[in-house]
């Protein structure tokens, strides 16, 4: 099992240290450094900067939002980043959510699966440097009855095939991801539930495409915090978990809440959401079960983290991406080093 690092959103308060963290991950042998975007910093700019300041580590978007860019623009960005980084770019895509898609980008959040499939087809075709023509429900290239002509990408990517990942949570999205992508970006993964909540759906998609799981990258992100008091460490992540389970999306359309329910937290997920949407964020955080946090993070001593890593590897994870927690650069670097040490102790390096 390989290790990755997720820098999260630029502008989240740790910007001054993020480059140092990425460089330390590069030195320690981490496989990939991911950056995210929502409605603040964009991922490609951050990744270009990190790639320029590192030597070996891959850089990946987790995610570039589909409603933010036309697919041909995403192909241009991917090809450019792959060229500039010397073949170290990984393209992670996702539809975001209805509030961001419609509120920030003005793009209707409808038929997300069909839109994702067409988007991926166009991106892949553009990056082959064929002349780009496409007829679909959501995109038609060139536009009919106008001056547009089929064009081809003028930039040569470093590699013929840039790995393409999709952020997926729901069963249908996971199945489609297995069918059309090279990897899946997962969030709130529990090793105990990974088969039922994700892998069986991904596997069904691979089978639909006549493929196996060989070469498919199962890539969840988990916070990592080093320390002796597991309960206290878990409490640090209560607001984070409450935000996603309780407040990310609407009452009817919260993918993270639905995931918690599929993991067996039906009553608890409903309570967290009720309190969060009523404005009681502290109450929502308090209502998050300790076991939900503990199952979806790496907390404690190096030995305990090694045991959890072994469980993730046994469950089918191929790249475990960590978000190293800490209030200082030294604490985050210590968490990074603990991740490598734990991987070695688990016999997975």
C-alpha positions in Angstrom: 0.0 0.0 0.0 1.3 3.4 -0.9 0.9 6.7 1.1 -0.3 10.0 -0.1 -0.8 13.4 1.5 -3.8 15.8 1.2 -3.1 19.5 1.7 -6.8 20.3 1.7 -7.9 23.8 0.8 -5.4 26.6 0.3 -6.5 29.4 2.6 -7.5 27.2 5.5 -5.0 28.8 7.8 -1.9 26.7 7.3 -0.7 28.1 4.0 2.7 29.1 5.3 3.6 25.5 6.2 1.9 23.6 3.3 4.9 23.8 1.0 7.2 22.6 3.7 4.8 19.7 4.5 4.7 18.8 0.8 8.5 18.9 0.5 8.9 16.7 3.6 6.4 14.2 2.1 8.5 14.2 -1.1 11.6 13.6 0.9 10.0 10.8 3.0 8.8 8.9 -0.1 5.1 9.7 -0.1 3.6 8.8 -3.5 1.3 11.7 -4.2 0.3 15.1 -2.9 -3.3 16.1 -3.4 -4.9 19.6 -3.2 -8.6 20.4 -3.1 -10.9 23.2 -4.3 -14.4 24.3 -3.3 -15.1 28.1 -3.7 -11.9 29.6 -2.5 -8.5 28.5 -3.8 -8.3 26.5 -7.0 -6.4 23.2 -7.2 -4.3 23.6 -10.4 -2.5 26.7 -9.2 -1.5 25.1 -5.9 -0.4 21.9 -7.7 1.8 23.8 -10.2 3.5 25.6 -7.3 4.0 22.3 -5.3 5.3 20.5 -8.4 7.8 23.3 -9.1 9.2 23.0 -5.5 9.4 19.2 -5.3 11.3 16.5 -7.2 9.6 13.1 -7.1 6.2 13.2 -5.6 3.1 13.1 -7.9 0.6 16.0 -7.6 -3.1 15.4 -7.9 -6.4 17.3 -7.9 -8.8 16.0 -5.3 -10.8 17.4 -6.8 -11.1 19.7 -9.9 -14.8 20.4 -9.9 -16.7 19.4 -13.1 -19.1 22.4 -13.0 -16.1 24.8 -12.8 -14.6 24.1 -16.2 -15.6 23.0 -19.6 -14.1 19.5 -20.3 -11.7 20.8 -23.0 -10.3 23.3 -20.5 -9.7 20.5 -18.0 -7.9 18.5 -20.6 -5.7 21.6 -21.4 -4.9 22.0 -17.6 -4.1 18.3 -17.2 -1.8 18.2 -20.2 -0.1 21.4 -19.0 0.4 20.2 -15.5 1.7 16.9 -16.6 4.2 18.5 -18.9 5.4 21.1 -16.4 5.8 18.4 -13.6 7.6 15.9 -15.8 4.8 13.4 -15.8 3.7 13.7 -12.2 0.1 14.8 -12.5 -3.0 12.9 -11.6 -6.4 14.2 -12.6 -9.1 13.9 -9.9 -12.6 15.0 -10.9 -15.9 15.4 -9.1 -19.3 17.0 -9.5 -19.1 18.9 -6.2 -22.6 19.4 -4.7 -25.8 21.2 -5.6 -25.1 24.3 -3.4 -21.7 24.9 -4.9 -22.6 23.9 -8.4 -25.7 26.1 -8.6 -24.8 28.8 -6.1 -21.2 29.4 -7.1 -20.9 28.3 -10.7 -24.5 28.7 -11.9 -24.5 25.2 -13.3 -27.6 23.1 -12.7 -26.9 20.1 -10.5 -28.8 17.5 -12.6 -28.0 14.1 -14.0 -24.5 14.1 -12.3 -23.7 10.6 -13.4 -24.5 11.3 -17.1 -22.6 14.6 -16.9 -19.6 12.9 -15.4 -19.5 10.1 -18.0 -19.7 12.6 -20.9 -17.1 14.9 -19.2 -14.6 12.0 -18.8 -15.1 10.9 -22.4 -14.4 14.4 -23.7 -11.4 14.9 -21.5 -9.9 11.5 -22.5 -10.5 12.2 -26.2 -9.0 15.6 -26.0 -5.9 14.3 -24.3 -5.3 11.8 -27.1 -4.8 14.8 -29.4 -7.4 13.7 -31.8 -9.6 16.3 -33.4 -12.3 16.9 -30.8 -15.8 16.2 -31.8 -18.5 15.0 -29.5 -22.3 14.6 -29.5 -23.9 14.0 -26.2 -26.8 15.1 -24.0 -24.8 17.7 -22.1 -22.0 18.7 -24.6 -21.8 19.0 -28.3 -18.5 19.8 -29.9 -18.3 21.8 -32.2 -21.6 23.6 -31.8 -23.8 22.9 -34.8 -24.5 25.5 -37.5 -21.7 27.8 -36.4 -18.1 28.7 -37.2 -16.6 26.1 -34.8 -14.4 23.4 -36.2 -13.0 20.3 -34.6 -9.7 21.2 -33.0 -6.9 19.2 -31.4 -4.8 19.8 -28.3 -1.6 21.5 -29.2 0.2 20.7 -25.9 1.9 17.3 -25.7 1.3 15.7 -22.3 4.4 14.1 -20.8 2.6 10.7 -20.8 0.2 9.1 -23.2 -2.2 8.3 -20.3 -2.7 10.6 -17.4 -4.3 8.7 -14.4 -7.9 9.9 -14.0 -9.7 9.6 -10.6 -13.3 10.3 -9.6 -14.5 11.4 -6.2 -17.4 9.0 -5.4 -19.6 8.3 -2.4 -23.0 6.9 -3.6 -23.3 3.3 -4.9 -24.2 4.3 -8.5 -21.4 6.8 -8.7 -18.9 4.3 -7.3 -20.0 1.7 -9.9 -19.6 4.2 -12.7 -16.2 5.2 -11.3 -15.1 1.6 -11.5 -16.3 1.5 -15.1 -14.7 4.7 -16.5 -11.8 5.8 -14.2 -8.4 4.6 -13.1 -9.0 5.3 -9.4 -11.6 6.3 -6.8 -11.1 9.2 -4.3 -13.0 8.2 -1.1 -13.8 10.1 2.0 -14.8 8.9 5.5 -13.6 5.4 4.8 -14.0 2.7 7.4 -11.9 -0.4 6.9 -14.7 -2.4 8.5 -17.3 -1.2 6.0 -15.2 -0.5 2.9 -16.4 -3.6 1.1 -20.1 -2.9 1.5 -19.9 0.9 1.2 -17.5 1.1 -1.8 -15.6 -1.8 -3.1 -18.4 -4.1 -4.2 -19.9 -1.2 -6.2 -16.5 -0.3 -7.8 -15.9 -4.0 -8.6 -19.3 -4.2 -10.3 -18.3 -1.3 -12.5 -15.0 -2.9 -13.4 -16.8 -6.1 -14.3 -19.3 -4.2 -16.5 -16.3 -2.8 -18.4 -14.7 -6.2 -18.7 -12.0 -5.2 -16.2 -10.6 -6.5 -12.9 -9.5 -4.5 -9.9 -5.8 -4.9 -11.0 -4.3 -1.5 -11.5 -7.3 0.4 -10.1 -6.3 2.8 -7.3 -8.6 2.7 -4.3 -7.5 6.0 -2.6 -9.3 7.2 0.5 -8.3 10.2 2.6 -8.0 10.0 6.3 -6.9 12.5 9.0 -3.8 11.3 10.9 -3.1 12.6 14.4 -0.3 11.3 16.6 -0.7 11.2 20.4 -1.5 9.1 23.5 -5.0 10.3 24.2 -7.2 8.8 21.4 -10.4 10.4 22.8 -8.9 13.8 22.9 -7.6 13.4 19.4 -11.0 12.3 18.1 -12.6 15.3 19.7 -10.4 17.5 17.4 -12.2 16.1 14.4 -15.8 16.4 15.7 -16.5 19.8 14.0 -15.0 18.5 10.8 -17.2 15.3 10.8 -20.3 17.3 11.9 -19.8 19.7 9.0 -19.9 17.0 6.4 -22.4 14.7 8.0 -24.7 17.5 9.2 -24.2 20.5 7.0 -22.7 19.6 3.6 -25.6 19.8 1.2 -29.3 19.9 1.9 -31.4 17.7 4.2 -32.5 15.6 1.2 -29.2 15.6 -0.6 -26.2 15.1 1.7 -24.0 12.3 0.4 -21.9 12.2 3.5 -24.9 11.8 5.8 -26.1 9.0 3.6 -22.7 7.3 3.8 -22.8 7.5 7.7 -26.3 5.9 7.6 -25.0 3.0 5.3 -22.2 2.5 7.9 -24.9 1.8 10.6 -25.2 5.3 12.1 -28.8 5.9 11.0 -30.1 7.5 14.2 -26.9 9.4 14.9 -26.5 10.8 11.4 -30.1 12.1 11.6 -29.4 13.8 15.0 -26.2 15.4 13.8 -28.0 16.8 10.7 -31.0 18.0 12.6 -28.8 20.0 15.1 -26.4 21.3 12.4 -29.2 22.6 10.1 -30.9 24.2 13.2 -27.7 26.2 13.8 -26.5 24.2 16.8 -23.0 23.4 15.4 -21.6 22.6 18.9 -24.5 20.2 19.6 -24.0 18.6 16.2 -20.3 18.0 16.9 -21.1 16.6 20.3 -23.6 14.2 18.7 -21.0 12.6 16.4 -20.3 9.1 17.7 -16.7 8.6 18.8 -16.6 5.3 16.9 -17.5 7.0 13.6 -14.5 9.3 14.0 -12.2 6.6 15.2 -13.1 4.3 12.3 -12.5 7.0 9.7 -9.2 8.4 11.0 -5.7 7.3 12.0 -5.3 8.3 15.7 -3.0 7.4 18.5 0.4 5.9 18.7 2.5 4.7 15.8 1.6 1.1 16.8 -2.1 1.8 16.8 -1.8 3.7 13.5 0.1 0.7 12.0 -2.7 -1.7 13.0 -5.3 0.6 11.3 -3.1 0.8 8.2 -3.0 -3.0 8.0 -6.7 -3.1 8.2 -7.1 -0.6 5.4 -4.7 -2.6 3.2 -6.5 -5.8 4.0 -9.8 -4.2 3.0 -8.5 -3.3 -0.4 -7.0 0.2 -0.1 -4.0 0.7 -2.5 -3.1 4.3 -1.8 -3.9 5.7 1.7 -3.9 9.4 1.7 -3.3 11.1 5.0 -4.1 14.6 6.2 -1.5 15.2 8.9 -3.0 17.0 11.8 -1.2 19.5 14.0 -1.3 23.1 15.2 2.4 23.7 14.2 4.6 22.7 11.3 6.6 20.4 13.6 3.5 18.5 14.7 2.4 18.0 11.1 5.9 16.8 10.1 5.9 14.5 13.0 2.6 13.1 11.8 4.0 12.6 8.3 7.0 10.7 9.7 4.7 8.6 11.9 2.8 7.6 8.8 5.9 6.2 7.2 7.0 4.5 10.4 3.6 3.0 10.8 3.5 1.7 7.2 6.9 0.0 7.8 5.8 -1.5 11.1 2.7 -2.9 9.4 5.0 -4.5 6.8 3.3 -2.6 3.9 6.2 -0.3 2.8 
